[in-house]
Amino acid sequence: MTIKNLKVLSRKGPIEIPDWINFAFELGAYINDHGIKYKKSINLILSLPSEQFFSLFIAMGLADKTFSKNKQMRSIRKTVINLEKGSRIIYQDEQSARKASVISVEPSPVFENEMILKIKDGKIERGIPERYWIDRVILLDEEFDEIKRTRKVSKKQQVGLDNSRLLSTLYTSVQLNKVEFYPGDSFYLVGNVSQINEFMGNEIFIYEGVKGTIKDFLYFDNSNSYTNGKFFSSQMKRNDVEINDEVPVIFSDLFSFIKQDKQFTRNPKIILSSRTDNENRLHEVKEELRRELLQSDHKIVSEEVVEYLKSTGVQIPHGIEFLAWR
């Protein structure tokens, strides 16, 4: 299943996903497939009747591609085998989930053609047979200090994705277990902190009687051991997080772009603007993008996006305009 199977809560009961939300979902899917997956990054600026929620729905489209993909077990096996001594993981059993250090990955002394992951769990050394990796191991990305701080497994922190009833209903347990093997950022989101938090907490969706929020799909704080993106305040003065140039950044409004674009100069960007935006702000962004397109070697690829949307049966809703370039 995918997020397209969701329904939206309304006063009249559950309704089909509106065209403008479906359009945002599909933009996220396109950015993933043609940017992250095939490394053909794209930049977009969209003019919308209202930009509220739209950036979050694009991020959901990106996240859904991660939740939906069918990673092969041999890919997971290869990932674990390539862990280095000292790498950090989360080990979970019937009692609890806690961080542990990798000692080695070596052939099983008992079963032929099976590997054993040896870890240091507190003061105890454990050997995890390959057949239990998918259930008992969650990989972590601890290259940067900021990520280390968000990976503490505390009593208040959820481990894995099974605690979301909506995700557990929409996706299979095998899919969710596999997702946890691949931590890493699918998106950066820049916007107003209080507004984004408010939007994420609203109960919007329902699937097979289970209700949920945007927060069920987007993980960029320290409430869960798994993360799939990072959130940056539009008021940020200094950025201490290492930026991956290949990760697309979604600017939830023009103010966010004007204030923070300098932090993400090499990233693919999605810029949202509203019809109600200040004219001076809109003019400033237009002139900045005009200079970028004229001074550098860029190609307008709006038609490429349109053709993709047509191929997936997605209509561009009335009142939405966009320009795409690479």
Secondary structure as a PSIPRED ss2 file (coil, helix, strand):
# PSIPRED VFORMAT (PSIPRED V4.0)

   1 M C   1.000  0.000  0.000
   2 T C   1.000  0.000  0.000
   3 I H   0.000  1.000  0.000
   4 K H   0.000  1.000  0.000
   5 N H   0.000  1.000  0.000
   6 L C   1.000  0.000  0.000
   7 K E   0.000  0.000  1.000
   8 V E   0.000  0.000  1.000
   9 L C   1.000  0.000  0.000
  10 S C   1.000  0.000  0.000
  11 R C   1.000  0.000  0.000
  12 K C   1.000  0.000  0.000
  13 G C   1.000  0.000  0.000
  14 P C   1.000  0.000  0.000
  15 I E   0.000  0.000  1.000
  16 E E   0.000  0.000  1.000
  17 I C   1.000  0.000  0.000
  18 P C   1.000  0.000  0.000
  19 D H   0.000  1.000  0.000
  20 W H   0.000  1.000  0.000
  21 I H   0.000  1.000  0.000
  22 N H   0.000  1.000  0.000
  23 F H   0.000  1.000  0.000
  24 A H   0.000  1.000  0.000
  25 F H   0.000  1.000  0.000
  26 E H   0.000  1.000  0.000
  27 L H   0.000  1.000  0.000
  28 G H   0.000  1.000  0.000
  29 A H   0.000  1.000  0.000
  30 Y H   0.000  1.000  0.000
  31 I H   0.000  1.000  0.000
  32 N H   0.000  1.000  0.000
  33 D H   0.000  1.000  0.000
  34 H H   0.000  1.000  0.000
  35 G H   0.000  1.000  0.000
  36 I H   0.000  1.000  0.000
  37 K H   0.000  1.000  0.000
  38 Y C   1.000  0.000  0.000
  39 K C   1.000  0.000  0.000
  40 K C   1.000  0.000  0.000
  41 S C   1.000  0.000  0.000
  42 I C   1.000  0.000  0.000
  43 N E   0.000  0.000  1.000
  44 L E   0.000  0.000  1.000
  45 I E   0.000  0.000  1.000
  46 L E   0.000  0.000  1.000
  47 S E   0.000  0.000  1.000
  48 L E   0.000  0.000  1.000
  49 P C   1.000  0.000  0.000
  50 S C   1.000  0.000  0.000
  51 E C   1.000  0.000  0.000
  52 Q C   1.000  0.000  0.000
  53 F C   1.000  0.000  0.000
  54 F H   0.000  1.000  0.000
  55 S H   0.000  1.000  0.000
  56 L H   0.000  1.000  0.000
  57 F H   0.000  1.000  0.000
  58 I H   0.000  1.000  0.000
  59 A H   0.000  1.000  0.000
  60 M H   0.000  1.000  0.000
  61 G H   0.000  1.000  0.000
  62 L H   0.000  1.000  0.000
  63 A H   0.000  1.000  0.000
  64 D H   0.000  1.000  0.000
  65 K H   0.000  1.000  0.000
  66 T H   0.000  1.000  0.000
  67 F H   0.000  1.000  0.000
  68 S H   0.000  1.000  0.000
  69 K C   1.000  0.000  0.000
  70 N C   1.000  0.000  0.000
  71 K C   1.000  0.000  0.000
  72 Q C   1.000  0.000  0.000
  73 M H   0.000  1.000  0.000
  74 R H   0.000  1.000  0.000
  75 S H   0.000  1.000  0.000
  76 I H   0.000  1.000  0.000
  77 R H   0.000  1.000  0.000
  78 K H   0.000  1.000  0.000
  79 T H   0.000  1.000  0.000
  80 V H   0.000  1.000  0.000
  81 I H   0.000  1.000  0.000
  82 N C   1.000  0.000  0.000
  83 L C   1.000  0.000  0.000
  84 E C   1.000  0.000  0.000
  85 K C   1.000  0.000  0.000
  86 G C   1.000  0.000  0.000
  87 S C   1.000  0.000  0.000
  88 R E   0.000  0.000  1.000
  89 I E   0.000  0.000  1.000
  90 I E   0.000  0.000  1.000
  91 Y E   0.000  0.000  1.000
  92 Q E   0.000  0.000  1.000
  93 D C   1.000  0.000  0.000
  94 E C   1.000  0.000  0.000
  95 Q C   1.000  0.000  0.000
  96 S C   1.000  0.000  0.000
  97 A E   0.000  0.000  1.000
  98 R E   0.000  0.000  1.000
  99 K E   0.000  0.000  1.000
 100 A E   0.000  0.000  1.000
 101 S E   0.000  0.000  1.000
 102 V E   0.000  0.000  1.000
 103 I E   0.000  0.000  1.000
 104 S E   0.000  0.000  1.000
 105 V E   0.000  0.000  1.000
 106 E E   0.000  0.000  1.000
 107 P E   0.000  0.000  1.000
 108 S C   1.000  0.000  0.000
 109 P C   1.000  0.000  0.000
 110 V C   1.000  0.000  0.000
 111 F C   1.000  0.000  0.000
 112 E C   1.000  0.000  0.000
 113 N C   1.000  0.000  0.000
 114 E C   1.000  0.000  0.000
 115 M E   0.000  0.000  1.000
 116 I E   0.000  0.000  1.000
 117 L E   0.000  0.000  1.000
 118 K E   0.000  0.000  1.000
 119 I E   0.000  0.000  1.000
 120 K E   0.000  0.000  1.000
 121 D E   0.000  0.000  1.000
 122 G C   1.000  0.000  0.000
 123 K C   1.000  0.000  0.000
 124 I E   0.000  0.000  1.000
 125 E E   0.000  0.000  1.000
 126 R E   0.000  0.000  1.000
 127 G E   0.000  0.000  1.000
 128 I E   0.000  0.000  1.000
 129 P E   0.000  0.000  1.000
 130 E H   0.000  1.000  0.000
 131 R H   0.000  1.000  0.000
 132 Y H   0.000  1.000  0.000
 133 W H   0.000  1.000  0.000
 134 I H   0.000  1.000  0.000
 135 D H   0.000  1.000  0.000
 136 R H   0.000  1.000  0.000
 137 V E   0.000  0.000  1.000
 138 I E   0.000  0.000  1.000
 139 L E   0.000  0.000  1.000
 140 L C   1.000  0.000  0.000
 141 D C   1.000  0.000  0.000
 142 E C   1.000  0.000  0.000
 143 E C   1.000  0.000  0.000
 144 F C   1.000  0.000  0.000
 145 D H   0.000  1.000  0.000
 146 E H   0.000  1.000  0.000
 147 I H   0.000  1.000  0.000
 148 K H   0.000  1.000  0.000
 149 R H   0.000  1.000  0.000
 150 T C   1.000  0.000  0.000
 151 R C   1.000  0.000  0.000
 152 K C   1.000  0.000  0.000
 153 V C   1.000  0.000  0.000
 154 S C   1.000  0.000  0.000
 155 K C   1.000  0.000  0.000
 156 K C   1.000  0.000  0.000
 157 Q C   1.000  0.000  0.000
 158 Q E   0.000  0.000  1.000
 159 V C   1.000  0.000  0.000
 160 G C   1.000  0.000  0.000
 161 L C   1.000  0.000  0.000
 162 D C   1.000  0.000  0.000
 163 N C   1.000  0.000  0.000
 164 S C   1.000  0.000  0.000
 165 R H   0.000  1.000  0.000
 166 L H   0.000  1.000  0.000
 167 L H   0.000  1.000  0.000
 168 S H   0.000  1.000  0.000
 169 T H   0.000  1.000  0.000
 170 L H   0.000  1.000  0.000
 171 Y C   1.000  0.000  0.000
 172 T C   1.000  0.000  0.000
 173 S H   0.000  1.000  0.000
 174 V H   0.000  1.000  0.000
 175 Q H   0.000  1.000  0.000
 176 L H   0.000  1.000  0.000
 177 N H   0.000  1.000  0.000
 178 K H   0.000  1.000  0.000
 179 V H   0.000  1.000  0.000
 180 E C   1.000  0.000  0.000
 181 F C   1.000  0.000  0.000
 182 Y C   1.000  0.000  0.000
 183 P C   1.000  0.000  0.000
 184 G C   1.000  0.000  0.000
 185 D C   1.000  0.000  0.000
 186 S C   1.000  0.000  0.000
 187 F E   0.000  0.000  1.000
 188 Y E   0.000  0.000  1.000
 189 L E   0.000  0.000  1.000
 190 V E   0.000  0.000  1.000
 191 G E   0.000  0.000  1.000
 192 N C   1.000  0.000  0.000
 193 V H   0.000  1.000  0.000
 194 S H   0.000  1.000  0.000
 195 Q H   0.000  1.000  0.000
 196 I H   0.000  1.000  0.000
 197 N H   0.000  1.000  0.000
 198 E H   0.000  1.000  0.000
 199 F H   0.000  1.000  0.000
 200 M H   0.000  1.000  0.000
 201 G H   0.000  1.000  0.000
 202 N C   1.000  0.000  0.000
 203 E E   0.000  0.000  1.000
 204 I E   0.000  0.000  1.000
 205 F E   0.000  0.000  1.000
 206 I E   0.000  0.000  1.000
 207 Y E   0.000  0.000  1.000
 208 E C   1.000  0.000  0.000
 209 G C   1.000  0.000  0.000
 210 V E   0.000  0.000  1.000
 211 K E   0.000  0.000  1.000
 212 G E   0.000  0.000  1.000
 213 T E   0.000  0.000  1.000
 214 I H   0.000  1.000  0.000
 215 K H   0.000  1.000  0.000
 216 D H   0.000  1.000  0.000
 217 F C   1.000  0.000  0.000
 218 L C   1.000  0.000  0.000
 219 Y C   1.000  0.000  0.000
 220 F C   1.000  0.000  0.000
 221 D C   1.000  0.000  0.000
 222 N C   1.000  0.000  0.000
 223 S C   1.000  0.000  0.000
 224 N E   0.000  0.000  1.000
 225 S C   1.000  0.000  0.000
 226 Y C   1.000  0.000  0.000
 227 T C   1.000  0.000  0.000
 228 N C   1.000  0.000  0.000
 229 G E   0.000  0.000  1.000
 230 K E   0.000  0.000  1.000
 231 F E   0.000  0.000  1.000
 232 F E   0.000  0.000  1.000
 233 S E   0.000  0.000  1.000
 234 S C   1.000  0.000  0.000
 235 Q C   1.000  0.000  0.000
 236 M C   1.000  0.000  0.000
 237 K C   1.000  0.000  0.000
 238 R C   1.000  0.000  0.000
 239 N C   1.000  0.000  0.000
 240 D C   1.000  0.000  0.000
 241 V C   1.000  0.000  0.000
 242 E C   1.000  0.000  0.000
 243 I C   1.000  0.000  0.000
 244 N C   1.000  0.000  0.000
 245 D C   1.000  0.000  0.000
 246 E C   1.000  0.000  0.000
 247 V C   1.000  0.000  0.000
 248 P C   1.000  0.000  0.000
 249 V E   0.000  0.000  1.000
 250 I E   0.000  0.000  1.000
 251 F E   0.000  0.000  1.000
 252 S C   1.000  0.000  0.000
 253 D C   1.000  0.000  0.000
 254 L H   0.000  1.000  0.000
 255 F H   0.000  1.000  0.000
 256 S H   0.000  1.000  0.000
 257 F H   0.000  1.000  0.000
 258 I H   0.000  1.000  0.000
 259 K H   0.000  1.000  0.000
 260 Q H   0.000  1.000  0.000
 261 D H   0.000  1.000  0.000
 262 K H   0.000  1.000  0.000
 263 Q H   0.000  1.000  0.000
 264 F H   0.000  1.000  0.000
 265 T C   1.000  0.000  0.000
 266 R C   1.000  0.000  0.000
 267 N C   1.000  0.000  0.000
 268 P C   1.000  0.000  0.000
 269 K E   0.000  0.000  1.000
 270 I E   0.000  0.000  1.000
 271 I E   0.000  0.000  1.000
 272 L E   0.000  0.000  1.000
 273 S E   0.000  0.000  1.000
 274 S E   0.000  0.000  1.000
 275 R C   1.000  0.000  0.000
 276 T C   1.000  0.000  0.000
 277 D C   1.000  0.000  0.000
 278 N C   1.000  0.000  0.000
 279 E H   0.000  1.000  0.000
 280 N H   0.000  1.000  0.000
 281 R H   0.000  1.000  0.000
 282 L H   0.000  1.000  0.000
 283 H H   0.000  1.000  0.000
 284 E H   0.000  1.000  0.000
 285 V H   0.000  1.000  0.000
 286 K H   0.000  1.000  0.000
 287 E H   0.000  1.000  0.000
 288 E H   0.000  1.000  0.000
 289 L H   0.000  1.000  0.000
 290 R H   0.000  1.000  0.000
 291 R H   0.000  1.000  0.000
 292 E H   0.000  1.000  0.000
 293 L H   0.000  1.000  0.000
 294 L H   0.000  1.000  0.000
 295 Q H   0.000  1.000  0.000
 296 S C   1.000  0.000  0.000
 297 D C   1.000  0.000  0.000
 298 H C   1.000  0.000  0.000
 299 K C   1.000  0.000  0.000
 300 I E   0.000  0.000  1.000
 301 V C   1.000  0.000  0.000
 302 S H   0.000  1.000  0.000
 303 E H   0.000  1.000  0.000
 304 E H   0.000  1.000  0.000
 305 V H   0.000  1.000  0.000
 306 V H   0.000  1.000  0.000
 307 E H   0.000  1.000  0.000
 308 Y H   0.000  1.000  0.000
 309 L H   0.000  1.000  0.000
 310 K H   0.000  1.000  0.000
 311 S H   0.000  1.000  0.000
 312 T C   1.000  0.000  0.000
 313 G C   1.000  0.000  0.000
 314 V C   1.000  0.000  0.000
 315 Q C   1.000  0.000  0.000
 316 I C   1.000  0.000  0.000
 317 P C   1.000  0.000  0.000
 318 H C   1.000  0.000  0.000
 319 G C   1.000  0.000  0.000
 320 I C   1.000  0.000  0.000
 321 E E   0.000  0.000  1.000
 322 F E   0.000  0.000  1.000
 323 L E   0.000  0.000  1.000
 324 A E   0.000  0.000  1.000
 325 W E   0.000  0.000  1.000
 326 R C   1.000  0.000  0.000
